[in-house]
Amino acid sequence: MPANLTPEYKQAEQAYRLARQPREQLECLKEMLRVIPKHKGTERLQADIKSRIRELTLESAGHGKAAHRGPSHAVHPEGAAQLCLIGPPGAGKSSLHAQLTGSRSEVGPYPHPTQLPIPAMLPFEDIAFQLVDLPPVSVEFMQPGLTDLLRVTDGVLLVVDLSAPDCTEQLVLILQRLAEARIILSERWPGQASSPGASEEPAPADPFSVQLPTLLLANKTDLASPEDAAVLEDLLGVRFPALATSATRGRGLAAIGPFLFSALGVVRVYTKAPGKPVDQNRPFTMRRGDTVLDVALRVHPDLARTFKFARIWGSGKFSGQQVGADHPVADADVVELHA
């Protein structure tokens, strides 16, 4: 029987997908349950919503499954975006993390050296991306709570060891393990989806599944041929964007920052107060398609509420052009907000 979901429900579901904090998610779930059409075609979806409400309620109260996981895996997002490194044991994930960020991720020849998420910053020009080194995924074990962090991250760096004989099997295992937890690794990145000829990826039918844009890091190319990455993807039938890397030789590492900047559609906006110089030290990192009003919200909610107009240098028709709240911002724009 078709669900025939209403626009009110779809709006509440979209708000749930965008919510990052458990409290926000809980409120969205309650709204989804309130507005969902009550008939046989939505019974399973209603049950899923109620189950997720119970889970979040118990977690916020310190009970249920989350209470038995030990230390919290939550990592407060920082920088332009948060990306999680995931891969099998021995893929060189922690070595890459240490080289990219200068972190002290534990590196060793023994299995599972990384026990907890380790966040650190990857600098790129005048911004930075937060890279989180996650515990490895293996046949025997996947750290409880790991998927909770993945559900709220911006993307995944999937690290594989090209020189490992069981490289293909390891990658299949990771994809299967994550799919069982309703986490789907996707080849589509938000900054690339809007390119000419590209089509928007439809939202998954399951509101509790997450599609994460993924970059495949084909590591240890000093021990294997970089062309093996293409063979690996052909065998698996996936088409993730891929970079050939080597933590020991530094190969491919310089390309990661530029890729993330472009593929995520990051837009740097510099602000200035009327009559004051531009603050060039800390740009606001927005996304392609964001507007002047989105910038005002990031600066301060009160500024957005009392917004009158802005002047813009960069993407305007001329320097200092007066624009309204719905004017889209571009990378390196300077915005002067008036309220």
C-alpha positions in Angstrom: 0.0 0.0 0.0 1.6 3.4 -0.9 2.5 5.7 1.9 1.2 8.9 0.2 3.3 11.1 2.5 2.2 14.7 2.8 4.3 17.8 2.1 4.2 18.6 5.9 5.7 15.2 6.6 8.4 15.5 3.9 9.4 18.9 5.3 9.7 17.4 8.8 11.8 14.5 7.4 14.1 16.9 5.6 14.6 18.9 8.8 15.5 15.6 10.6 18.1 14.8 7.9 19.7 18.2 8.4 19.6 18.1 12.2 23.1 17.5 13.8 22.3 17.5 17.5 20.3 14.7 19.3 17.9 17.2 20.8 17.1 18.7 17.4 16.7 15.2 15.9 14.3 14.3 18.7 12.1 17.3 18.1 12.0 16.6 14.3 11.1 13.0 14.9 8.2 14.0 17.1 7.0 16.3 14.4 7.3 13.5 11.8 5.2 11.3 14.0 2.6 14.0 14.5 2.1 14.8 10.8 2.6 11.4 9.2 -0.6 10.0 7.6 -2.0 7.3 9.9 -2.9 4.3 7.7 -1.6 0.8 6.9 0.9 2.0 4.3 2.8 3.9 7.0 2.7 1.4 9.8 6.3 0.3 9.4 7.6 3.9 9.1 5.6 4.9 12.2 7.2 2.0 14.1 10.7 3.1 12.9 10.1 6.7 14.0 8.8 5.5 17.4 11.8 3.2 17.8 14.3 6.1 17.0 12.4 8.4 19.4 12.9 5.8 22.2 16.6 5.4 21.4 17.3 9.1 21.5 15.2 9.6 24.6 17.1 6.8 26.4 20.5 8.1 25.2 19.8 11.6 26.4 18.8 10.2 29.8 21.9 8.1 30.0 20.1 4.8 29.5 19.8 2.2 26.8 22.4 1.0 24.3 24.4 4.3 24.4 25.0 3.9 28.1 26.8 0.6 27.6 29.2 1.7 24.9 31.8 3.1 27.3 33.4 6.5 26.4 31.4 8.8 24.1 32.4 8.8 20.5 31.0 12.3 19.9 33.4 14.7 18.3 32.5 18.4 18.1 32.8 19.4 14.5 35.2 22.2 13.7 36.5 23.9 10.6 35.0 24.0 7.1 33.8 20.4 7.3 34.2 17.2 9.3 35.5 14.1 7.4 36.0 10.7 8.9 38.8 8.3 7.9 37.6 4.7 7.8 39.3 1.5 6.7 40.4 -2.0 7.6 43.3 -2.7 10.0 46.8 -2.1 8.5 45.5 0.1 5.6 47.7 3.0 6.8 44.8 5.2 7.9 46.5 6.5 11.0 49.7 7.2 9.2 47.8 9.3 6.6 46.0 11.1 9.4 49.3 11.9 11.1 50.9 13.1 7.9 48.0 15.3 6.9 47.2 16.9 10.2 50.3 16.4 12.4 48.2 14.4 14.9 49.5 11.8 17.2 47.4 9.0 15.9 48.9 5.8 17.2 50.6 3.9 14.4 51.8 0.4 14.7 52.2 -2.9 12.8 49.7 -4.6 15.1 45.9 -4.7 14.6 43.6 -2.0 15.9 46.1 0.6 17.1 43.4 3.3 17.0 40.9 2.7 19.8 38.9 6.0 19.9 38.2 8.7 17.3 41.1 11.2 17.0 40.2 14.6 15.6 42.8 16.9 14.1 42.8 19.7 11.5 44.0 19.6 7.9 45.0 23.1 6.9 44.1 24.3 3.4 44.9 27.9 2.4 43.2 30.1 5.0 40.7 27.4 6.3 41.0 23.9 7.7 39.1 20.6 7.5 38.6 18.4 10.5 39.8 14.9 9.9 38.7 12.2 12.4 40.7 9.0 12.5 38.2 6.2 13.4 38.9 2.8 14.8 39.3 0.2 12.0 36.6 -2.1 10.7 37.5 -5.8 10.4 35.8 -9.2 10.0 36.0 -9.7 13.7 35.1 -6.3 15.0 33.6 -2.9 14.4 33.7 -0.4 17.3 30.3 0.1 18.9 29.1 3.7 18.5 31.3 4.3 15.4 28.2 4.6 13.2 26.7 7.3 15.4 29.6 9.6 14.5 29.4 8.7 10.9 25.7 9.7 10.8 26.5 13.4 11.5 29.7 13.8 9.6 30.1 15.6 6.2 31.9 12.9 4.3 34.2 9.9 4.4 37.8 9.2 3.4 37.8 5.5 2.7 41.4 4.2 3.1 42.4 0.9 1.5 45.8 -0.9 1.3 46.4 -1.5 -2.4 49.2 -3.9 -1.6 47.0 -6.2 0.5 46.0 -9.5 -1.2 42.6 -9.3 0.4 42.1 -5.6 -0.4 38.8 -6.3 -2.4 37.4 -8.5 0.3 38.2 -5.8 3.0 36.4 -3.1 1.0 33.3 -5.3 0.5 33.2 -6.0 4.2 33.3 -2.3 5.1 30.5 -1.4 2.6 28.4 -4.3 3.9 28.9 -3.5 7.6 28.0 0.2 7.1 25.0 -0.7 4.9 23.7 -2.9 7.7 23.8 0.2 9.9 21.9 2.2 7.2 25.0 4.1 6.2 25.6 4.2 2.4 28.9 5.4 1.0 28.1 7.5 -2.1 30.2 8.7 -5.0 28.3 12.0 -5.2 29.6 15.1 -3.5 27.5 18.2 -3.0 29.9 20.6 -4.8 30.0 18.3 -7.8 26.3 17.5 -8.0 25.5 21.0 -9.2 28.0 20.8 -12.1 26.5 21.0 -15.6 25.0 17.8 -16.7 25.0 16.3 -13.2 21.7 15.1 -11.7 20.6 15.5 -8.2 20.8 12.3 -6.1 17.3 11.5 -4.8 16.9 11.3 -1.0 16.8 7.7 0.2 13.4 6.2 0.8 14.4 5.2 4.3 14.6 8.5 6.4 17.0 6.8 8.8 19.6 5.9 6.2 22.5 8.2 5.5 24.3 8.7 2.3 27.9 10.0 2.8 30.0 11.4 0.0 33.2 9.3 -0.2 36.7 9.8 -1.4 38.7 6.5 -1.9 42.3 6.9 -0.8 44.2 4.0 -2.5 47.1 3.9 -0.1 50.5 2.3 -0.1 51.1 3.0 -3.7 54.8 2.7 -2.9 54.1 -1.0 -2.6 51.6 -1.4 -5.4 50.6 0.1 -8.7 48.3 3.2 -8.6 46.4 1.6 -11.5 45.2 -1.1 -9.1 42.7 1.5 -7.7 40.8 1.5 -11.0 40.9 -2.3 -11.1 39.6 -2.4 -7.5 36.6 -0.2 -8.4 35.8 -2.2 -11.5 35.7 -5.4 -9.4 33.4 -3.8 -6.8 31.2 -1.9 -9.3 31.7 1.4 -7.4 32.8 4.7 -8.8 34.1 6.7 -5.8 36.4 9.6 -6.6 39.9 8.2 -5.9 43.4 9.4 -5.1 46.5 7.3 -5.1 48.4 8.0 -1.9 51.5 7.0 0.1 51.9 8.1 3.7 55.6 7.2 3.7 56.4 9.1 0.5 53.8 11.8 0.8 52.3 10.9 -2.6 48.9 12.4 -3.3 48.5 14.1 0.0 48.6 17.6 -1.4 45.6 16.9 -3.5 43.2 16.0 -0.7 42.6 19.6 0.6 41.8 21.0 -2.9 39.5 18.1 -3.6 37.6 18.6 -0.4 37.3 22.3 -1.0 35.9 21.8 -4.5 33.8 18.7 -3.9 32.1 20.0 -0.8 31.3 23.3 -2.5 33.0 25.4 0.2 32.7 29.2 -0.2 34.8 31.5 1.9 33.1 34.8 2.8 35.0 37.7 4.5 33.1 40.2 6.5 33.6 43.9 7.3 31.9 46.4 9.5 30.8 49.7 7.9 33.8 52.0 7.7 36.2 49.3 9.0 38.8 47.2 7.1 38.1 43.6 6.0 38.7 40.8 8.5 40.9 38.6 6.4 42.0 36.3 9.2 38.9 34.1 9.7 36.6 33.7 6.8 33.1 32.2 7.3 33.0 28.9 5.5 29.7 28.6 3.7 28.4 26.3 0.9 27.7 27.0 -2.7 24.2 28.3 -3.0 24.2 30.0 0.4 23.0 33.6 0.5 23.8 36.9 2.3 21.1 36.0 4.9 22.9 32.7 5.6 26.1 34.7 6.3 24.2 37.0 8.6 22.8 34.0 10.5 26.4 32.7 10.9 27.6 36.1 12.2 24.8 36.5 14.7 21.1 35.5 14.8 20.1 39.1 15.9 21.9 40.5 12.8 19.8 38.2 10.6 16.6 39.2 12.3 17.3 43.0 11.9 18.9 42.7 8.4 18.3 45.6 6.0 20.8 45.2 3.2 24.4 44.3 2.5 27.2 45.6 0.3 29.3 43.1 -1.5 32.7 43.1 -3.2 33.7 40.2 -5.4 30.7 38.6 -7.1 28.6 41.8 -7.4 28.2 43.7 -10.6 30.5 46.3 -9.2 32.5 46.8 -6.0 30.3 47.7 -3.0 27.0 46.8 -4.8 24.0 46.9 -2.5 22.2 43.6 -2.4 19.3 41.9 -0.6 19.1 38.9 1.7 18.7 36.4 -1.1 21.8 37.4 -3.0 24.0 34.2 -3.4 27.6 34.5 -2.2 30.7 33.3 -4.1 34.1 32.3 -2.9 36.3 35.2 -1.7 33.4 37.6 -1.5 33.6 40.5 1.0 30.3 41.2 2.7 29.3 44.3 4.7 26.1 43.7 6.6 23.7 46.5 7.5 21.0 46.1 10.1 
